[in-house]
Each structure stands twice: as structure tokens, then as C-alpha cells.
Amino acid sequence: MVRKISRRAYLMIMLIFLYAPIVTLIVLSFNASKSRAKWGGFTLKWYKELFSNQDILSALYTTLIIAFVSALVAVILGTMASIAMNSMKKKPRALLMAVTNIPMLNADIVTGISLMLLFIAMNLFFHTRIRLGFGTVLLAHITFNIPYVILSVMPKLRQINKNTYEAALDLGASPIYAFYKVILPEIFPGILSGFLLAFTMSLDDFTITYFTTGPGIDTLSTKIYTEVRKGIKPEIYALSTLMFVAVLILLIIINRKSDVKEKA
């Protein structure tokens, strides 16, 4: 009895620490006063001003485009890499998996500075015309997203029965047709998880974006960083609240779909 109470209390404390800041942010988004220490009454003013603030909307648009495109490209490259690694022998596969883990274990600042120096070095030594901006941020996000996709897809590939694919080939299916009909449906949950994880990591990233972006390009993370120096506007609270609600709804939909499939 005492253990159950202590476990529940521990869980409640964890949830409070996790979600208290988010609840505070949501409350502040409806606060009529700009002061965080004073409640000025309920208002939707900051949500209205959010949709009329072109700087924030432009940063949001850039962030979503970079997150979606980088996640999509990372899913394609990561899935191809996972299939290639899965067909290798044990030692080369273990070596490549270790190399894949390095970007995830590295500090973001190390990855960000390394990519920035790479782009500068390409301009100096290879006489390319790569300018720090939208393109370099997109390439950087694709680079650090690929390992997350590989680690999401690889477990699904290991669960596949190889005899099913070989049986499809024996029955006359082409390798491409067998892949789309046999392999892809089996690894799709891993691909979807990798895409959502890559999208979230790209949406959340600041350090790597900060070092690989150029003048005139703002994402939400760099925009908020700039705003902190001046004082965060309440519109940012409203935007963060909307993003949290959107992610929550997405998670509920995905979990319900998975529950329906398990019951079926």
C-alpha cells in the first residue's frame, strides 16, 4: 500500500514538473496584462495580434517548410540506408550503426559549428557559392535527422521474416513490387515514427540552425532567441499554445489509429 502511494506521488511530482511550465505558458497566452506577475483578465487579444504579426508568421512558415522537407528527405535517405545496412554482415553493420550514433551523442553546438565550417571550407577550397541561409539550414537539418530515421526503421527491418520476401520473388514478383507489397507495409510504422521524430527535432532545433543560417532567414527558434533580448512578446505565448495543442491532437489521432489496428 505504501509503495503504491509513493509511486503515485512520484509520478504526480514528475508530471507537475513536466507540465507546469506549459500550463503557465497557456495561462499567460490568455492574460490581458503583458506582465507575467499580474493577471489582467481573460483575453484573446494576443491570438489576434499573432495572426497580424508578419515577422512571426514568416518565421513559422520557414520553420514548417524546413521541418517538413528535411524530415521527408531524411526519411527517404534514412530508409534506403537502413535497408542497405540490414543486408550487410554483422561487423560492417555494427560499425555503421556506431557511426550513425555519433551525431546523436555529439553536442548540438559541435554539430552546428562543424557544419558551418564545412560550408565555409567548401566556398574556400572548392570555389562553390554556398551562402549561409535557407539552403544551408535545410542541408544541416537533413544531416542531423537521418540518424533518427535509421534508428526508427532498423528495428522494424529486423522483425521482418526474410522468407516472405523471398516467397514473393519465387511467385514471380519483381524486387521493386515485392518491396512495395511486402517490405514497405511492415516497416511503415518505423518510417512514420522516424518522420515524426525528425519533424519534431527539426522544429525544435536552435543551436544548429543558429550556426548555419544567414541574414534575412529566421526560424521560430532564432526569432524567439532574438525576442528574448528585447523581452518576449505575449504573441509568442499564443503561438506556443497553438503548437502544443496541434501536437497533442496529432498524438491522440495516431494513438487512436494504432489502438484500432491492434483491436482489428
C-alpha positions in Angstrom: 0.0 0.0 0.0 2.8 2.4 1.0 4.7 1.5 -2.2 1.7 2.3 -4.4 1.1 5.6 -2.8 4.8 6.5 -3.1 4.9 5.5 -6.8 1.8 7.6 -7.5 3.2 10.6 -5.6 6.5 10.3 -7.5 4.5 10.1 -10.8 2.5 13.1 -9.9 5.6 15.2 -9.0 7.2 14.2 -12.3 4.1 15.3 -14.3 3.9 18.6 -12.4 7.5 19.4 -13.2 7.0 18.4 -16.8 3.7 20.2 -17.5 3.6 23.1 -15.0 5.7 25.4 -17.3 3.4 24.5 -20.3 0.3 25.2 -18.2 1.8 28.5 -17.1 2.5 29.4 -20.8 -1.0 28.6 -21.8 -2.4 30.7 -19.0 -0.2 33.7 -19.9 -1.4 33.5 -23.5 -4.9 34.4 -22.2 -3.7 37.1 -19.8 -4.7 40.6 -20.8 -1.7 42.1 -19.0 1.8 42.0 -20.5 3.2 41.4 -17.0 3.8 37.8 -16.2 3.3 38.5 -12.5 -0.1 40.1 -12.8 -3.4 38.7 -14.1 -5.2 41.4 -16.1 -8.2 39.3 -17.1 -9.1 36.9 -19.8 -8.5 38.0 -23.4 -7.9 36.6 -27.0 -6.0 39.8 -27.9 -2.6 38.0 -28.3 -4.0 35.4 -30.6 -5.4 38.2 -32.9 -2.1 40.0 -32.8 -0.3 36.8 -33.6 -2.1 36.4 -36.9 -1.4 40.0 -37.8 2.4 39.8 -36.9 4.1 39.1 -40.2 7.5 38.6 -38.7 6.4 35.7 -36.5 4.2 34.2 -39.2 7.1 34.3 -41.7 9.4 32.6 -39.1 6.7 30.0 -38.5 6.3 29.4 -42.3 10.1 29.0 -42.7 10.3 26.6 -39.8 7.5 24.4 -41.0 8.9 24.2 -44.6 12.4 23.4 -43.3 11.0 20.8 -40.8 8.7 19.1 -43.4 11.2 19.0 -46.3 14.1 17.9 -44.1 12.1 15.2 -42.4 10.8 13.9 -45.8 14.3 13.8 -47.4 15.7 12.3 -44.2 13.0 9.6 -44.3 13.9 8.6 -47.9 17.6 8.6 -47.4 17.4 7.0 -43.9 15.1 4.2 -45.1 17.4 3.5 -48.1 20.4 3.5 -45.7 18.6 1.2 -43.2 17.8 -1.4 -46.0 21.4 -1.3 -47.2 22.7 -1.7 -43.7 20.3 -4.5 -42.9 21.6 -6.5 -45.8 25.2 -6.3 -44.6 27.1 -8.7 -42.5 27.2 -8.3 -38.7 30.5 -6.5 -38.3 30.1 -3.8 -41.0 26.5 -3.2 -39.9 27.7 -2.8 -36.2 30.4 -0.3 -37.4 27.9 1.7 -39.4 25.4 1.8 -36.5 28.2 3.1 -34.3 29.0 5.8 -36.8 25.2 6.6 -37.0 25.1 7.1 -33.3 27.9 9.7 -33.2 25.8 12.7 -34.4 23.2 11.9 -31.8 25.7 11.7 -29.0 27.5 14.8 -30.1 26.6 18.1 -28.5 24.4 20.3 -30.9 27.0 23.1 -30.7 29.7 20.7 -32.0 27.5 19.6 -35.0 26.4 23.2 -35.7 30.0 24.6 -35.7 31.2 21.7 -37.8 28.6 22.2 -40.4 29.2 25.9 -40.5 32.9 25.3 -41.0 32.2 22.7 -43.7 30.1 25.2 -45.7 32.7 27.9 -45.4 35.5 25.4 -46.4 33.6 24.4 -49.5 33.5 28.0 -50.5 37.2 28.5 -49.9 38.7 25.3 -51.3 36.1 24.2 -53.9 35.2 27.7 -55.1 31.5 27.0 -54.6 28.9 29.7 -54.0 27.2 28.3 -50.9 25.9 31.1 -48.8 24.7 30.6 -45.3 20.9 30.8 -45.5 17.8 28.7 -46.2 19.7 26.1 -48.2 22.4 25.5 -45.6 19.9 25.3 -42.8 17.9 22.7 -44.8 21.0 20.6 -45.5 22.0 20.8 -41.8 18.6 19.6 -40.7 18.6 16.7 -43.2 22.1 15.7 -41.9 21.1 15.5 -38.2 17.7 14.0 -38.9 18.9 10.9 -40.9 20.3 9.1 -37.8 16.9 9.3 -36.1 15.2 7.8 -39.1 17.7 5.0 -39.3 17.3 4.1 -35.6 13.5 4.1 -36.1 13.4 1.9 -39.2 16.2 -0.6 -38.3 14.2 -2.4 -35.6 11.3 -2.9 -38.0 13.6 -4.4 -40.6 15.0 -6.9 -38.1 11.5 -8.1 -37.3 10.6 -8.9 -40.9 10.6 -12.6 -41.9 13.0 -12.8 -44.9 11.2 -15.9 -46.2 8.2 -13.7 -47.0 10.1 -11.5 -49.4 11.8 -14.5 -51.0 8.5 -16.2 -51.4 7.1 -13.2 -53.2 10.1 -13.3 -55.6 9.6 -17.0 -56.2 6.0 -16.4 -57.1 7.0 -14.1 -59.9 7.0 -10.6 -58.2 9.8 -8.2 -59.2 12.1 -7.0 -56.5 10.5 -3.5 -56.6 6.9 -4.9 -56.5 7.9 -7.2 -53.6 9.4 -4.4 -51.7 6.3 -2.2 -52.0 3.9 -5.1 -51.2 5.9 -7.0 -48.6 8.6 -4.9 -47.0 7.2 -1.4 -47.0 3.9 -2.2 -45.2 6.0 -3.9 -42.4 8.4 -1.1 -41.9 5.9 1.7 -42.4 5.3 2.3 -38.7 9.0 2.8 -38.3 9.1 5.2 -41.2 6.2 7.1 -39.8 7.9 7.3 -36.3 11.1 8.4 -38.0 9.3 11.1 -39.9 7.5 12.5 -36.8 10.7 12.3 -34.8 12.7 14.1 -37.5 10.0 16.7 -37.9 9.9 17.4 -34.2 13.7 17.6 -33.9 13.9 20.0 -36.8 11.0 22.1 -35.4 12.7 22.3 -32.0 16.3 22.9 -33.1 18.0 26.1 -32.3 21.8 25.6 -32.0 22.5 24.0 -35.4 20.1 26.5 -37.1 21.9 29.4 -35.4 25.3 28.5 -36.7 24.2 27.5 -40.3 21.7 30.3 -41.0 22.4 33.6 -42.6 21.0 37.2 -42.6 17.3 37.5 -43.5 16.4 33.9 -42.6 14.5 33.4 -39.3 13.1 30.3 -37.8 10.9 30.3 -34.7 13.9 29.3 -32.5 16.1 32.1 -33.8 13.2 34.5 -33.7 12.4 33.7 -30.1 16.1 34.0 -29.2 16.1 37.5 -30.7 12.9 38.4 -28.9 14.3 37.3 -25.5 16.9 40.1 -25.6 14.1 42.7 -26.0 11.5 40.9 -23.9 9.2 38.1 -25.1 6.0 39.3 -26.6 2.8 37.7 -25.5 2.1 36.6 -29.1 4.9 34.0 -28.6 2.9 32.5 -25.7 -0.2 32.3 -28.1 1.9 30.6 -30.8 3.5 28.1 -28.4 0.0 27.3 -27.1 -1.3 26.6 -30.6 1.7 24.4 -31.4 1.3 22.4 -28.2 -2.4 21.8 -28.9 -1.7 20.8 -32.5 0.9 18.3 -31.4 -1.4 16.9 -28.7 -4.2 16.4 -31.2 -1.8 14.7 -33.6 -0.7 12.3 -30.9 -4.2 11.5 -29.9 -5.1 10.7 -33.6 -2.1 8.5 -34.1 -2.6 6.6 -30.8 -6.3 6.0 -31.6 -5.4 4.7 -35.1 -2.8 2.3 -33.6 -5.4 1.1 -31.0 -7.9 0.4 -33.7 -5.4 -1.6 -35.7 -4.4 -3.7 -32.6 -8.1 -4.5 -31.9 -8.7 -5.4 -35.5 
